[in-house]
Amino acid sequence: MKRFIVNLMLYMMAIGLIITGCRASLKTESSPPADTAEHIARAYGIDQFEKIDAVRYTFNVQVKSRQIRRAWVWEPDSDRITYSVQKKGDEKVSRTYLRSRIKAGAPEDLVEIDRRFINDQYWLLYPFHLKWDSDIRLTFETQQPLPIPPGKADRLVIHYPPVIGYTPGDAYELYVDQDYRIKQWVYRKAGAPTPTRAATWENHARVGPLVLSLDRHGPGDTFRVWFTDVAVKLKNSDEWIKPVPFE
C-alpha cells in the first residue's frame, strides 16, 4: 500500500511537471509580444493617459524641398478635433469636428481632414495605440538589425487586420531599447514585405505625465518629421504643459 501511494505521488508530480512545462512553454511562446507591447505603452505613459484633457501639437514633415505643417488639438474624452493649416499667403483654414460624425457619415473634405489627423496622430502617439487598437496581431524577435544602420534592437511587429481603418492591412515594426523606448520604426503599407517608410525616433521628452518623441529622420536625410507647439492639458486645469527634455 505504501509503495502504491509513493508511486501515485510520483505519477502526480510527473503530471504536474508536464502541465507546468506546457504552461511555461505557452508563456514563452505567446507572452513576449504582448508583454513587450505593454512595456512600450507604459514607457510612454499609457497608465497616466486618463489624466489628459487635451493634446496639442503641430505636425511638420519635409520631403526634399516640400514641407507640410498641420496643427491639431485633440480632446480624447469627447474625441473632438480642432485642425488648422496655413495656406499660401496669409490664409488660415480651421475646422473643429467630432470624430463620431465621421463614423456616421460626413462630407468628403471632413473625411480627408480626419484621414490626416489619424496619420499625424499615429506619428506622435503610436505607443498608445498598442493598447487602444483592437484585432492587431503581434510578433516579437530579439536583436534584429536596425532598418537604418548601424546597430541591433528587439523588434515588435504589429499587423493590422485587412478590413479596418483608412489603410487596412498595414504593418509596423518597432525597434526598442532596454527601456522599451522606440529607437526606430518601419511602416509597411498594406503589409508590404518591404518598408514604405523607415525613421528614427529621437528627442524624447516628458510632456506632463507622458513621454513623447518629437523628432524623426529617414535614412540619408530623405525626409524628416518633427513636432512643434507640443503641449498637454490635464483634466480640471487650464494650463498647457510643454515638453521638458530628458537630462
Biotite code that builds the C-alpha atoms (Angstrom):
import biotite.structure as struc

atoms = struc.array([
    struc.Atom([0.000, 0.000, 0.000], chain_id="A", res_id=1, res_name="MET", atom_name="CA", element="C"),
    struc.Atom([2.801, 2.390, 0.904], chain_id="A", res_id=2, res_name="LYS", atom_name="CA", element="C"),
    struc.Atom([4.529, 1.609, -2.380], chain_id="A", res_id=3, res_name="ARG", atom_name="CA", element="C"),
    struc.Atom([1.291, 2.317, -4.250], chain_id="A", res_id=4, res_name="PHE", atom_name="CA", element="C"),
    struc.Atom([0.956, 5.713, -2.574], chain_id="A", res_id=5, res_name="ILE", atom_name="CA", element="C"),
    struc.Atom([4.569, 6.606, -3.350], chain_id="A", res_id=6, res_name="VAL", atom_name="CA", element="C"),
    struc.Atom([4.111, 5.627, -6.998], chain_id="A", res_id=7, res_name="ASN", atom_name="CA", element="C"),
    struc.Atom([0.869, 7.605, -7.154], chain_id="A", res_id=8, res_name="LEU", atom_name="CA", element="C"),
    struc.Atom([2.619, 10.676, -5.734], chain_id="A", res_id=9, res_name="MET", atom_name="CA", element="C"),
    struc.Atom([5.454, 10.341, -8.253], chain_id="A", res_id=10, res_name="LEU", atom_name="CA", element="C"),
    struc.Atom([2.889, 9.997, -11.045], chain_id="A", res_id=11, res_name="TYR", atom_name="CA", element="C"),
    struc.Atom([1.025, 13.118, -9.921], chain_id="A", res_id=12, res_name="MET", atom_name="CA", element="C"),
    struc.Atom([4.303, 15.047, -9.672], chain_id="A", res_id=13, res_name="MET", atom_name="CA", element="C"),
    struc.Atom([5.176, 13.991, -13.205], chain_id="A", res_id=14, res_name="ALA", atom_name="CA", element="C"),
    struc.Atom([1.777, 15.125, -14.476], chain_id="A", res_id=15, res_name="ILE", atom_name="CA", element="C"),
    struc.Atom([2.242, 18.409, -12.630], chain_id="A", res_id=16, res_name="GLY", atom_name="CA", element="C"),
    struc.Atom([5.636, 18.938, -14.221], chain_id="A", res_id=17, res_name="LEU", atom_name="CA", element="C"),
    struc.Atom([4.175, 18.249, -17.666], chain_id="A", res_id=18, res_name="ILE", atom_name="CA", element="C"),
    struc.Atom([1.349, 20.746, -17.098], chain_id="A", res_id=19, res_name="ILE", atom_name="CA", element="C"),
    struc.Atom([3.745, 23.319, -15.682], chain_id="A", res_id=20, res_name="THR", atom_name="CA", element="C"),
    struc.Atom([6.082, 22.752, -18.606], chain_id="A", res_id=21, res_name="GLY", atom_name="CA", element="C"),
    struc.Atom([3.236, 23.259, -21.068], chain_id="A", res_id=22, res_name="CYS", atom_name="CA", element="C"),
    struc.Atom([2.239, 26.480, -19.337], chain_id="A", res_id=23, res_name="ARG", atom_name="CA", element="C"),
    struc.Atom([5.829, 27.698, -19.322], chain_id="A", res_id=24, res_name="ALA", atom_name="CA", element="C"),
    struc.Atom([6.156, 26.786, -22.979], chain_id="A", res_id=25, res_name="SER", atom_name="CA", element="C"),
    struc.Atom([2.969, 28.645, -23.853], chain_id="A", res_id=26, res_name="LEU", atom_name="CA", element="C"),
    struc.Atom([4.114, 31.663, -21.854], chain_id="A", res_id=27, res_name="LYS", atom_name="CA", element="C"),
    struc.Atom([7.493, 31.685, -23.571], chain_id="A", res_id=28, res_name="THR", atom_name="CA", element="C"),
    struc.Atom([5.883, 31.463, -26.990], chain_id="A", res_id=29, res_name="GLU", atom_name="CA", element="C"),
    struc.Atom([2.911, 33.807, -26.631], chain_id="A", res_id=30, res_name="SER", atom_name="CA", element="C"),
    struc.Atom([3.742, 36.256, -23.857], chain_id="A", res_id=31, res_name="SER", atom_name="CA", element="C"),
    struc.Atom([6.760, 38.200, -25.202], chain_id="A", res_id=32, res_name="PRO", atom_name="CA", element="C"),
    struc.Atom([4.852, 40.120, -27.924], chain_id="A", res_id=33, res_name="PRO", atom_name="CA", element="C"),
    struc.Atom([2.015, 41.125, -25.596], chain_id="A", res_id=34, res_name="ALA", atom_name="CA", element="C"),
    struc.Atom([4.411, 41.815, -22.729], chain_id="A", res_id=35, res_name="ASP", atom_name="CA", element="C"),
    struc.Atom([6.630, 43.930, -24.964], chain_id="A", res_id=36, res_name="THR", atom_name="CA", element="C"),
    struc.Atom([3.645, 45.906, -26.266], chain_id="A", res_id=37, res_name="ALA", atom_name="CA", element="C"),
    struc.Atom([2.537, 46.518, -22.691], chain_id="A", res_id=38, res_name="GLU", atom_name="CA", element="C"),
    struc.Atom([6.017, 47.653, -21.625], chain_id="A", res_id=39, res_name="HIS", atom_name="CA", element="C"),
    struc.Atom([6.305, 50.047, -24.577], chain_id="A", res_id=40, res_name="ILE", atom_name="CA", element="C"),
    struc.Atom([2.914, 51.626, -23.904], chain_id="A", res_id=41, res_name="ALA", atom_name="CA", element="C"),
    struc.Atom([3.791, 52.040, -20.221], chain_id="A", res_id=42, res_name="ARG", atom_name="CA", element="C"),
    struc.Atom([7.203, 53.527, -21.024], chain_id="A", res_id=43, res_name="ALA", atom_name="CA", element="C"),
    struc.Atom([5.386, 56.324, -22.856], chain_id="A", res_id=44, res_name="TYR", atom_name="CA", element="C"),
    struc.Atom([2.809, 56.866, -20.097], chain_id="A", res_id=45, res_name="GLY", atom_name="CA", element="C"),
    struc.Atom([-0.301, 54.888, -21.049], chain_id="A", res_id=46, res_name="ILE", atom_name="CA", element="C"),
    struc.Atom([-1.163, 54.408, -17.364], chain_id="A", res_id=47, res_name="ASP", atom_name="CA", element="C"),
    struc.Atom([-1.392, 58.199, -16.989], chain_id="A", res_id=48, res_name="GLN", atom_name="CA", element="C"),
    struc.Atom([-3.244, 58.979, -20.196], chain_id="A", res_id=49, res_name="PHE", atom_name="CA", element="C"),
    struc.Atom([-6.626, 59.073, -18.468], chain_id="A", res_id=50, res_name="GLU", atom_name="CA", element="C"),
    struc.Atom([-5.455, 62.310, -16.817], chain_id="A", res_id=51, res_name="LYS", atom_name="CA", element="C"),
    struc.Atom([-5.173, 64.037, -20.196], chain_id="A", res_id=52, res_name="ILE", atom_name="CA", element="C"),
    struc.Atom([-7.893, 66.505, -21.185], chain_id="A", res_id=53, res_name="ASP", atom_name="CA", element="C"),
    struc.Atom([-6.288, 67.679, -24.449], chain_id="A", res_id=54, res_name="ALA", atom_name="CA", element="C"),
    struc.Atom([-3.191, 67.167, -26.581], chain_id="A", res_id=55, res_name="VAL", atom_name="CA", element="C"),
    struc.Atom([-1.846, 69.979, -28.773], chain_id="A", res_id=56, res_name="ARG", atom_name="CA", element="C"),
    struc.Atom([0.809, 69.645, -31.467], chain_id="A", res_id=57, res_name="TYR", atom_name="CA", element="C"),
    struc.Atom([1.893, 70.773, -34.890], chain_id="A", res_id=58, res_name="THR", atom_name="CA", element="C"),
    struc.Atom([2.920, 68.043, -37.312], chain_id="A", res_id=59, res_name="PHE", atom_name="CA", element="C"),
    struc.Atom([5.771, 69.053, -39.617], chain_id="A", res_id=60, res_name="ASN", atom_name="CA", element="C"),
    struc.Atom([7.089, 66.928, -42.467], chain_id="A", res_id=61, res_name="VAL", atom_name="CA", element="C"),
    struc.Atom([9.723, 67.727, -45.047], chain_id="A", res_id=62, res_name="GLN", atom_name="CA", element="C"),
    struc.Atom([10.368, 65.545, -48.094], chain_id="A", res_id=63, res_name="VAL", atom_name="CA", element="C"),
    struc.Atom([13.130, 67.022, -50.222], chain_id="A", res_id=64, res_name="LYS", atom_name="CA", element="C"),
    struc.Atom([12.086, 70.654, -50.799], chain_id="A", res_id=65, res_name="SER", atom_name="CA", element="C"),
    struc.Atom([8.433, 70.148, -49.896], chain_id="A", res_id=66, res_name="ARG", atom_name="CA", element="C"),
    struc.Atom([7.272, 70.987, -46.377], chain_id="A", res_id=67, res_name="GLN", atom_name="CA", element="C"),
    struc.Atom([3.854, 70.444, -44.795], chain_id="A", res_id=68, res_name="ILE", atom_name="CA", element="C"),
    struc.Atom([2.635, 71.794, -41.464], chain_id="A", res_id=69, res_name="ARG", atom_name="CA", element="C"),
    struc.Atom([-0.657, 70.918, -39.762], chain_id="A", res_id=70, res_name="ARG", atom_name="CA", element="C"),
    struc.Atom([-1.773, 71.980, -36.262], chain_id="A", res_id=71, res_name="ALA", atom_name="CA", element="C"),
    struc.Atom([-4.049, 69.851, -34.094], chain_id="A", res_id=72, res_name="TRP", atom_name="CA", element="C"),
    struc.Atom([-5.811, 69.871, -30.745], chain_id="A", res_id=73, res_name="VAL", atom_name="CA", element="C"),
    struc.Atom([-7.313, 66.540, -29.701], chain_id="A", res_id=74, res_name="TRP", atom_name="CA", element="C"),
    struc.Atom([-9.650, 66.132, -26.740], chain_id="A", res_id=75, res_name="GLU", atom_name="CA", element="C"),
    struc.Atom([-9.657, 62.364, -26.123], chain_id="A", res_id=76, res_name="PRO", atom_name="CA", element="C"),
    struc.Atom([-12.772, 62.039, -23.936], chain_id="A", res_id=77, res_name="ASP", atom_name="CA", element="C"),
    struc.Atom([-15.072, 63.703, -26.454], chain_id="A", res_id=78, res_name="SER", atom_name="CA", element="C"),
    struc.Atom([-12.887, 62.773, -29.448], chain_id="A", res_id=79, res_name="ASP", atom_name="CA", element="C"),
    struc.Atom([-13.172, 66.363, -30.619], chain_id="A", res_id=80, res_name="ARG", atom_name="CA", element="C"),
    struc.Atom([-10.586, 67.569, -33.110], chain_id="A", res_id=81, res_name="ILE", atom_name="CA", element="C"),
    struc.Atom([-9.516, 71.096, -33.971], chain_id="A", res_id=82, res_name="THR", atom_name="CA", element="C"),
    struc.Atom([-7.492, 71.352, -37.168], chain_id="A", res_id=83, res_name="TYR", atom_name="CA", element="C"),
    struc.Atom([-5.723, 74.375, -38.609], chain_id="A", res_id=84, res_name="SER", atom_name="CA", element="C"),
    struc.Atom([-3.369, 74.836, -41.522], chain_id="A", res_id=85, res_name="VAL", atom_name="CA", element="C"),
    struc.Atom([-1.717, 77.863, -43.044], chain_id="A", res_id=86, res_name="GLN", atom_name="CA", element="C"),
    struc.Atom([-2.389, 78.134, -46.750], chain_id="A", res_id=87, res_name="LYS", atom_name="CA", element="C"),
    struc.Atom([-0.318, 80.110, -49.211], chain_id="A", res_id=88, res_name="LYS", atom_name="CA", element="C"),
    struc.Atom([-0.259, 83.757, -48.299], chain_id="A", res_id=89, res_name="GLY", atom_name="CA", element="C"),
    struc.Atom([-1.976, 84.669, -45.037], chain_id="A", res_id=90, res_name="ASP", atom_name="CA", element="C"),
    struc.Atom([-4.988, 82.404, -45.404], chain_id="A", res_id=91, res_name="GLU", atom_name="CA", element="C"),
    struc.Atom([-5.559, 80.128, -42.426], chain_id="A", res_id=92, res_name="LYS", atom_name="CA", element="C"),
    struc.Atom([-8.075, 77.283, -42.538], chain_id="A", res_id=93, res_name="VAL", atom_name="CA", element="C"),
    struc.Atom([-9.510, 75.918, -39.286], chain_id="A", res_id=94, res_name="SER", atom_name="CA", element="C"),
    struc.Atom([-12.059, 73.211, -38.596], chain_id="A", res_id=95, res_name="ARG", atom_name="CA", element="C"),
    struc.Atom([-13.463, 71.644, -35.437], chain_id="A", res_id=96, res_name="THR", atom_name="CA", element="C"),
    struc.Atom([-15.407, 68.379, -35.519], chain_id="A", res_id=97, res_name="TYR", atom_name="CA", element="C"),
    struc.Atom([-16.350, 65.305, -33.530], chain_id="A", res_id=98, res_name="LEU", atom_name="CA", element="C"),
    struc.Atom([-14.941, 62.046, -34.840], chain_id="A", res_id=99, res_name="ARG", atom_name="CA", element="C"),
    struc.Atom([-18.342, 60.437, -34.247], chain_id="A", res_id=100, res_name="SER", atom_name="CA", element="C"),
    struc.Atom([-19.506, 62.433, -37.281], chain_id="A", res_id=101, res_name="ARG", atom_name="CA", element="C"),
    struc.Atom([-17.005, 60.545, -39.411], chain_id="A", res_id=102, res_name="ILE", atom_name="CA", element="C"),
    struc.Atom([-18.437, 57.210, -38.323], chain_id="A", res_id=103, res_name="LYS", atom_name="CA", element="C"),
    struc.Atom([-21.959, 58.381, -39.051], chain_id="A", res_id=104, res_name="ALA", atom_name="CA", element="C"),
    struc.Atom([-21.060, 59.752, -42.458], chain_id="A", res_id=105, res_name="GLY", atom_name="CA", element="C"),
    struc.Atom([-19.503, 63.129, -43.295], chain_id="A", res_id=106, res_name="ALA", atom_name="CA", element="C"),
    struc.Atom([-18.567, 65.343, -46.246], chain_id="A", res_id=107, res_name="PRO", atom_name="CA", element="C"),
    struc.Atom([-15.530, 64.176, -48.185], chain_id="A", res_id=108, res_name="GLU", atom_name="CA", element="C"),
    struc.Atom([-13.453, 67.201, -47.156], chain_id="A", res_id=109, res_name="ASP", atom_name="CA", element="C"),
    struc.Atom([-14.011, 66.363, -43.478], chain_id="A", res_id=110, res_name="LEU", atom_name="CA", element="C"),
    struc.Atom([-13.128, 62.722, -44.082], chain_id="A", res_id=111, res_name="VAL", atom_name="CA", element="C"),
    struc.Atom([-9.878, 63.868, -45.690], chain_id="A", res_id=112, res_name="GLU", atom_name="CA", element="C"),
    struc.Atom([-9.063, 66.042, -42.657], chain_id="A", res_id=113, res_name="ILE", atom_name="CA", element="C"),
    struc.Atom([-9.756, 63.079, -40.386], chain_id="A", res_id=114, res_name="ASP", atom_name="CA", element="C"),
    struc.Atom([-7.502, 60.895, -42.514], chain_id="A", res_id=115, res_name="ARG", atom_name="CA", element="C"),
    struc.Atom([-4.694, 63.433, -41.973], chain_id="A", res_id=116, res_name="ARG", atom_name="CA", element="C"),
    struc.Atom([-5.444, 63.536, -38.251], chain_id="A", res_id=117, res_name="PHE", atom_name="CA", element="C"),
    struc.Atom([-5.065, 59.769, -37.940], chain_id="A", res_id=118, res_name="ILE", atom_name="CA", element="C"),
    struc.Atom([-1.793, 59.863, -39.895], chain_id="A", res_id=119, res_name="ASN", atom_name="CA", element="C"),
    struc.Atom([-0.289, 62.676, -37.830], chain_id="A", res_id=120, res_name="ASP", atom_name="CA", element="C"),
    struc.Atom([-1.552, 61.326, -34.522], chain_id="A", res_id=121, res_name="GLN", atom_name="CA", element="C"),
    struc.Atom([-0.078, 57.889, -35.225], chain_id="A", res_id=122, res_name="TYR", atom_name="CA", element="C"),
    struc.Atom([3.312, 59.515, -35.813], chain_id="A", res_id=123, res_name="TRP", atom_name="CA", element="C"),
    struc.Atom([3.188, 61.219, -32.421], chain_id="A", res_id=124, res_name="LEU", atom_name="CA", element="C"),
    struc.Atom([1.218, 58.847, -30.215], chain_id="A", res_id=125, res_name="LEU", atom_name="CA", element="C"),
    struc.Atom([1.758, 55.413, -31.711], chain_id="A", res_id=126, res_name="TYR", atom_name="CA", element="C"),
    struc.Atom([2.949, 53.679, -28.500], chain_id="A", res_id=127, res_name="PRO", atom_name="CA", element="C"),
    struc.Atom([-0.514, 54.211, -27.010], chain_id="A", res_id=128, res_name="PHE", atom_name="CA", element="C"),
    struc.Atom([-2.164, 52.518, -29.974], chain_id="A", res_id=129, res_name="HIS", atom_name="CA", element="C"),
    struc.Atom([-0.582, 49.280, -28.814], chain_id="A", res_id=130, res_name="LEU", atom_name="CA", element="C"),
    struc.Atom([-3.293, 49.361, -26.124], chain_id="A", res_id=131, res_name="LYS", atom_name="CA", element="C"),
    struc.Atom([-6.009, 51.281, -27.957], chain_id="A", res_id=132, res_name="TRP", atom_name="CA", element="C"),
    struc.Atom([-6.155, 49.344, -31.220], chain_id="A", res_id=133, res_name="ASP", atom_name="CA", element="C"),
    struc.Atom([-8.050, 46.076, -31.364], chain_id="A", res_id=134, res_name="SER", atom_name="CA", element="C"),
    struc.Atom([-7.619, 42.980, -33.515], chain_id="A", res_id=135, res_name="ASP", atom_name="CA", element="C"),
    struc.Atom([-3.904, 43.538, -34.008], chain_id="A", res_id=136, res_name="ILE", atom_name="CA", element="C"),
    struc.Atom([-1.522, 40.623, -34.321], chain_id="A", res_id=137, res_name="ARG", atom_name="CA", element="C"),
    struc.Atom([1.896, 40.850, -32.670], chain_id="A", res_id=138, res_name="LEU", atom_name="CA", element="C"),
    struc.Atom([5.169, 39.077, -33.322], chain_id="A", res_id=139, res_name="THR", atom_name="CA", element="C"),
    struc.Atom([8.424, 39.585, -31.455], chain_id="A", res_id=140, res_name="PHE", atom_name="CA", element="C"),
    struc.Atom([12.083, 38.921, -32.225], chain_id="A", res_id=141, res_name="GLU", atom_name="CA", element="C"),
    struc.Atom([15.171, 39.752, -30.207], chain_id="A", res_id=142, res_name="THR", atom_name="CA", element="C"),
    struc.Atom([18.152, 41.693, -31.519], chain_id="A", res_id=143, res_name="GLN", atom_name="CA", element="C"),
    struc.Atom([17.333, 42.357, -35.147], chain_id="A", res_id=144, res_name="GLN", atom_name="CA", element="C"),
    struc.Atom([19.376, 44.702, -37.389], chain_id="A", res_id=145, res_name="PRO", atom_name="CA", element="C"),
    struc.Atom([18.079, 48.261, -37.315], chain_id="A", res_id=146, res_name="LEU", atom_name="CA", element="C"),
    struc.Atom([16.451, 49.376, -40.580], chain_id="A", res_id=147, res_name="PRO", atom_name="CA", element="C"),
    struc.Atom([18.710, 52.437, -40.542], chain_id="A", res_id=148, res_name="ILE", atom_name="CA", element="C"),
    struc.Atom([22.169, 51.035, -39.669], chain_id="A", res_id=149, res_name="PRO", atom_name="CA", element="C"),
    struc.Atom([24.185, 50.517, -37.621], chain_id="A", res_id=150, res_name="PRO", atom_name="CA", element="C"),
    struc.Atom([23.069, 48.518, -34.608], chain_id="A", res_id=151, res_name="GLY", atom_name="CA", element="C"),
    struc.Atom([20.503, 45.994, -33.431], chain_id="A", res_id=152, res_name="LYS", atom_name="CA", element="C"),
    struc.Atom([17.435, 46.097, -31.209], chain_id="A", res_id=153, res_name="ALA", atom_name="CA", element="C"),
    struc.Atom([14.487, 43.964, -30.170], chain_id="A", res_id=154, res_name="ASP", atom_name="CA", element="C"),
    struc.Atom([11.708, 44.147, -32.744], chain_id="A", res_id=155, res_name="ARG", atom_name="CA", element="C"),
    struc.Atom([7.941, 44.126, -32.198], chain_id="A", res_id=156, res_name="LEU", atom_name="CA", element="C"),
    struc.Atom([5.884, 43.762, -35.393], chain_id="A", res_id=157, res_name="VAL", atom_name="CA", element="C"),
    struc.Atom([2.250, 44.877, -35.397], chain_id="A", res_id=158, res_name="ILE", atom_name="CA", element="C"),
    struc.Atom([-0.062, 43.541, -38.098], chain_id="A", res_id=159, res_name="HIS", atom_name="CA", element="C"),
    struc.Atom([-3.431, 45.242, -38.653], chain_id="A", res_id=160, res_name="TYR", atom_name="CA", element="C"),
    struc.Atom([-6.498, 43.429, -39.993], chain_id="A", res_id=161, res_name="PRO", atom_name="CA", element="C"),
    struc.Atom([-7.252, 43.825, -43.721], chain_id="A", res_id=162, res_name="PRO", atom_name="CA", element="C"),
    struc.Atom([-10.642, 45.495, -43.282], chain_id="A", res_id=163, res_name="VAL", atom_name="CA", element="C"),
    struc.Atom([-10.174, 48.227, -40.644], chain_id="A", res_id=164, res_name="ILE", atom_name="CA", element="C"),
    struc.Atom([-9.045, 51.865, -40.912], chain_id="A", res_id=165, res_name="GLY", atom_name="CA", element="C"),
    struc.Atom([-8.116, 54.219, -43.716], chain_id="A", res_id=166, res_name="TYR", atom_name="CA", element="C"),
    struc.Atom([-5.225, 51.991, -44.809], chain_id="A", res_id=167, res_name="THR", atom_name="CA", element="C"),
    struc.Atom([-6.224, 48.431, -43.879], chain_id="A", res_id=168, res_name="PRO", atom_name="CA", element="C"),
    struc.Atom([-3.694, 45.655, -43.547], chain_id="A", res_id=169, res_name="GLY", atom_name="CA", element="C"),
    struc.Atom([-0.836, 47.933, -42.517], chain_id="A", res_id=170, res_name="ASP", atom_name="CA", element="C"),
    struc.Atom([2.139, 46.647, -40.548], chain_id="A", res_id=171, res_name="ALA", atom_name="CA", element="C"),
    struc.Atom([4.523, 48.474, -38.225], chain_id="A", res_id=172, res_name="TYR", atom_name="CA", element="C"),
    struc.Atom([7.897, 47.373, -36.905], chain_id="A", res_id=173, res_name="GLU", atom_name="CA", element="C"),
    struc.Atom([9.076, 48.903, -33.635], chain_id="A", res_id=174, res_name="LEU", atom_name="CA", element="C"),
    struc.Atom([12.753, 48.597, -32.670], chain_id="A", res_id=175, res_name="TYR", atom_name="CA", element="C"),
    struc.Atom([13.077, 49.220, -28.945], chain_id="A", res_id=176, res_name="VAL", atom_name="CA", element="C"),
    struc.Atom([15.906, 49.706, -26.473], chain_id="A", res_id=177, res_name="ASP", atom_name="CA", element="C"),
    struc.Atom([16.302, 48.177, -22.999], chain_id="A", res_id=178, res_name="GLN", atom_name="CA", element="C"),
    struc.Atom([13.958, 50.830, -21.555], chain_id="A", res_id=179, res_name="ASP", atom_name="CA", element="C"),
    struc.Atom([11.273, 49.965, -24.125], chain_id="A", res_id=180, res_name="TYR", atom_name="CA", element="C"),
    struc.Atom([11.635, 53.285, -25.888], chain_id="A", res_id=181, res_name="ARG", atom_name="CA", element="C"),
    struc.Atom([11.437, 53.203, -29.655], chain_id="A", res_id=182, res_name="ILE", atom_name="CA", element="C"),
    struc.Atom([14.760, 53.730, -31.418], chain_id="A", res_id=183, res_name="LYS", atom_name="CA", element="C"),
    struc.Atom([13.406, 53.325, -34.958], chain_id="A", res_id=184, res_name="GLN", atom_name="CA", element="C"),
    struc.Atom([10.272, 52.171, -36.686], chain_id="A", res_id=185, res_name="TRP", atom_name="CA", element="C"),
    struc.Atom([9.165, 50.887, -40.061], chain_id="A", res_id=186, res_name="VAL", atom_name="CA", element="C"),
    struc.Atom([5.778, 51.413, -41.691], chain_id="A", res_id=187, res_name="TYR", atom_name="CA", element="C"),
    struc.Atom([4.710, 48.880, -44.316], chain_id="A", res_id=188, res_name="ARG", atom_name="CA", element="C"),
    struc.Atom([1.594, 49.978, -46.187], chain_id="A", res_id=189, res_name="LYS", atom_name="CA", element="C"),
    struc.Atom([-0.956, 47.179, -46.565], chain_id="A", res_id=190, res_name="ALA", atom_name="CA", element="C"),
    struc.Atom([1.590, 44.808, -45.028], chain_id="A", res_id=191, res_name="GLY", atom_name="CA", element="C"),
    struc.Atom([4.030, 45.089, -47.944], chain_id="A", res_id=192, res_name="ALA", atom_name="CA", element="C"),
    struc.Atom([7.154, 42.942, -47.467], chain_id="A", res_id=193, res_name="PRO", atom_name="CA", element="C"),
    struc.Atom([9.461, 45.937, -47.929], chain_id="A", res_id=194, res_name="THR", atom_name="CA", element="C"),
    struc.Atom([9.384, 49.168, -45.888], chain_id="A", res_id=195, res_name="PRO", atom_name="CA", element="C"),
    struc.Atom([7.184, 52.000, -47.107], chain_id="A", res_id=196, res_name="THR", atom_name="CA", element="C"),
    struc.Atom([8.844, 54.350, -44.636], chain_id="A", res_id=197, res_name="ARG", atom_name="CA", element="C"),
    struc.Atom([11.587, 53.911, -42.022], chain_id="A", res_id=198, res_name="ALA", atom_name="CA", element="C"),
    struc.Atom([12.569, 56.529, -39.477], chain_id="A", res_id=199, res_name="ALA", atom_name="CA", element="C"),
    struc.Atom([14.418, 57.125, -36.236], chain_id="A", res_id=200, res_name="THR", atom_name="CA", element="C"),
    struc.Atom([12.638, 58.167, -33.040], chain_id="A", res_id=201, res_name="TRP", atom_name="CA", element="C"),
    struc.Atom([14.631, 60.960, -31.414], chain_id="A", res_id=202, res_name="GLU", atom_name="CA", element="C"),
    struc.Atom([14.377, 63.831, -28.942], chain_id="A", res_id=203, res_name="ASN", atom_name="CA", element="C"),
    struc.Atom([12.295, 62.072, -26.307], chain_id="A", res_id=204, res_name="HIS", atom_name="CA", element="C"),
    struc.Atom([10.801, 64.484, -23.790], chain_id="A", res_id=205, res_name="ALA", atom_name="CA", element="C"),
    struc.Atom([8.416, 64.483, -20.856], chain_id="A", res_id=206, res_name="ARG", atom_name="CA", element="C"),
    struc.Atom([5.170, 66.282, -21.603], chain_id="A", res_id=207, res_name="VAL", atom_name="CA", element="C"),
    struc.Atom([3.191, 66.280, -18.386], chain_id="A", res_id=208, res_name="GLY", atom_name="CA", element="C"),
    struc.Atom([2.715, 62.599, -17.452], chain_id="A", res_id=209, res_name="PRO", atom_name="CA", element="C"),
    struc.Atom([3.532, 61.408, -20.969], chain_id="A", res_id=210, res_name="LEU", atom_name="CA", element="C"),
    struc.Atom([6.777, 60.672, -22.793], chain_id="A", res_id=211, res_name="VAL", atom_name="CA", element="C"),
    struc.Atom([6.865, 61.680, -26.461], chain_id="A", res_id=212, res_name="LEU", atom_name="CA", element="C"),
    struc.Atom([9.425, 61.550, -29.250], chain_id="A", res_id=213, res_name="SER", atom_name="CA", element="C"),
    struc.Atom([9.469, 64.881, -31.061], chain_id="A", res_id=214, res_name="LEU", atom_name="CA", element="C"),
    struc.Atom([11.833, 64.280, -33.990], chain_id="A", res_id=215, res_name="ASP", atom_name="CA", element="C"),
    struc.Atom([12.123, 61.609, -36.704], chain_id="A", res_id=216, res_name="ARG", atom_name="CA", element="C"),
    struc.Atom([14.621, 61.216, -39.538], chain_id="A", res_id=217, res_name="HIS", atom_name="CA", element="C"),
    struc.Atom([14.550, 58.968, -42.563], chain_id="A", res_id=218, res_name="GLY", atom_name="CA", element="C"),
    struc.Atom([17.611, 57.194, -43.989], chain_id="A", res_id=219, res_name="PRO", atom_name="CA", element="C"),
    struc.Atom([20.112, 59.507, -45.607], chain_id="A", res_id=220, res_name="GLY", atom_name="CA", element="C"),
    struc.Atom([18.062, 62.574, -44.650], chain_id="A", res_id=221, res_name="ASP", atom_name="CA", element="C"),
    struc.Atom([15.497, 61.664, -47.315], chain_id="A", res_id=222, res_name="THR", atom_name="CA", element="C"),
    struc.Atom([12.767, 63.094, -45.134], chain_id="A", res_id=223, res_name="PHE", atom_name="CA", element="C"),
    struc.Atom([12.071, 64.389, -41.644], chain_id="A", res_id=224, res_name="ARG", atom_name="CA", element="C"),
    struc.Atom([9.023, 64.503, -39.367], chain_id="A", res_id=225, res_name="VAL", atom_name="CA", element="C"),
    struc.Atom([9.041, 66.675, -36.258], chain_id="A", res_id=226, res_name="TRP", atom_name="CA", element="C"),
    struc.Atom([6.588, 68.185, -33.805], chain_id="A", res_id=227, res_name="PHE", atom_name="CA", element="C"),
    struc.Atom([6.362, 71.757, -32.566], chain_id="A", res_id=228, res_name="THR", atom_name="CA", element="C"),
    struc.Atom([3.979, 73.604, -30.233], chain_id="A", res_id=229, res_name="ASP", atom_name="CA", element="C"),
    struc.Atom([3.548, 70.354, -28.303], chain_id="A", res_id=230, res_name="VAL", atom_name="CA", element="C"),
    struc.Atom([1.657, 70.521, -25.010], chain_id="A", res_id=231, res_name="ALA", atom_name="CA", element="C"),
    struc.Atom([-0.901, 68.643, -22.937], chain_id="A", res_id=232, res_name="VAL", atom_name="CA", element="C"),
    struc.Atom([-3.641, 69.910, -20.674], chain_id="A", res_id=233, res_name="LYS", atom_name="CA", element="C"),
    struc.Atom([-4.722, 67.892, -17.664], chain_id="A", res_id=234, res_name="LEU", atom_name="CA", element="C"),
    struc.Atom([-8.314, 67.499, -16.566], chain_id="A", res_id=235, res_name="LYS", atom_name="CA", element="C"),
    struc.Atom([-9.598, 70.246, -14.266], chain_id="A", res_id=236, res_name="ASN", atom_name="CA", element="C"),
    struc.Atom([-6.800, 72.558, -15.401], chain_id="A", res_id=237, res_name="SER", atom_name="CA", element="C"),
    struc.Atom([-6.463, 75.374, -17.933], chain_id="A", res_id=238, res_name="ASP", atom_name="CA", element="C"),
    struc.Atom([-2.660, 75.185, -18.058], chain_id="A", res_id=239, res_name="GLU", atom_name="CA", element="C"),
    struc.Atom([-0.869, 73.817, -21.107], chain_id="A", res_id=240, res_name="TRP", atom_name="CA", element="C"),
    struc.Atom([2.180, 71.767, -20.068], chain_id="A", res_id=241, res_name="ILE", atom_name="CA", element="C"),
    struc.Atom([5.097, 71.945, -22.502], chain_id="A", res_id=242, res_name="LYS", atom_name="CA", element="C"),
    struc.Atom([7.883, 69.405, -23.110], chain_id="A", res_id=243, res_name="PRO", atom_name="CA", element="C"),
    struc.Atom([10.784, 69.006, -20.708], chain_id="A", res_id=244, res_name="VAL", atom_name="CA", element="C"),
    struc.Atom([13.810, 67.277, -22.282], chain_id="A", res_id=245, res_name="PRO", atom_name="CA", element="C"),
    struc.Atom([15.364, 64.291, -20.589], chain_id="A", res_id=246, res_name="PHE", atom_name="CA", element="C"),
    struc.Atom([18.602, 65.205, -18.816], chain_id="A", res_id=247, res_name="GLU", atom_name="CA", element="C"),
])
